[in-house]
Amino acid sequence: MSKAKVLLTGGAGYIGSHVAKLLTRNGYEVIIIDNLSSSNPRKIYGKLYKVDLKEEKSVLEILRKERPDIVLHFAAFISVPESLEKPFLYYENNVGNTIKLLSALRKAEINNFLFSSSAAVYGIPDVVPVSEAAELKPINPYGETKVMVEKILRDMAKAQEINYISLRYFNVAGADPEGELGPTYKQPTHLIIRALKTAKGEYPYLEIFGTDYPTPDGTCIRDYIHVMDLAEAHILAMEYLLSTRESLVLNCGYGKGFSVREVVSTVKKVTGIDFKVVETKRRAGDPPVLVADNSKIKKILKWEPKYDSLETIIKNAWHWELKQ
Ligand code: UDP
């Protein structure tokens, strides 16, 4: 049997590009729809259509022409602070354009779908590590958009309108260990990228947003997952969905948390640069602790992380950053 044909929305972005590389390496045919709005890709694995998802007609034409076996939907806005400033933009793009994409999928009779969800769906979880069964109570519009799409998918799957796997990403970081790909955000907001750019001298100092959280050192704790381990999870999820048609929701994280201060000291150690850090007030919309219970993905997909080390994540990201 020939390998599946896979269409990625946002396949030129940070996570999508790493998944596209791994798919290509594993012999899959990759098609990409991306409007190139938020990243400057250095290399694209797959056939690119530069199209915005709001152009439903163009998307439908591509689906009818290419006939992918499955669609992996990465394209979305991803910044919590921006979602608080511009909520409508987030609902319009992350929910509205996903509905347009699903509508095109239905017309083209394509019913396998992987969704890029987020740990932001949990808000401030009652139990940490948080499992997929926890209540969904997001505390920012970004997280709300992910919950809304998950609800749409859940109801569609119940009515046999779609087969889907929703992957709830924790804090994705790092870069391709081979140095070909990495984050290319035009305006990075994520901690590790900002810390590395500060070490490089691009910013005068790094801000720590909040030192009065109920955590051991007062700063927020996150579960940082290497982008290549996340890419591997996508391949496994896709193969599982195509062979079983069983819809699932899975956490993607290591089950280990690091505080902002721990990340900053690891960045200083890896780079050997003692950059300036300024402690400032809390950033709105940030939960104190987010760490994954990853037992479900490990059991069902037999996912085995290969880069489960904060130092490796930061080393690979630093290597990439130095070439930018
Ligand atoms: N953070 C910080 N300084 C920065 C960027 C982020 O202190 O310049 C903190 C942020 O408040 C949060 C954690 O780092 O507690 C992770 O934030 P990030 O934006 O990387 O990811 P998020 O968890 O929001 O998806």
Residues whose N, C-alpha, C, O or C-beta is under 5 A from the ligand:
A	BS01	UDP	V80 T189 H190 L191 I192 R194 E207 I208 F209 C220 V260 R283 D286
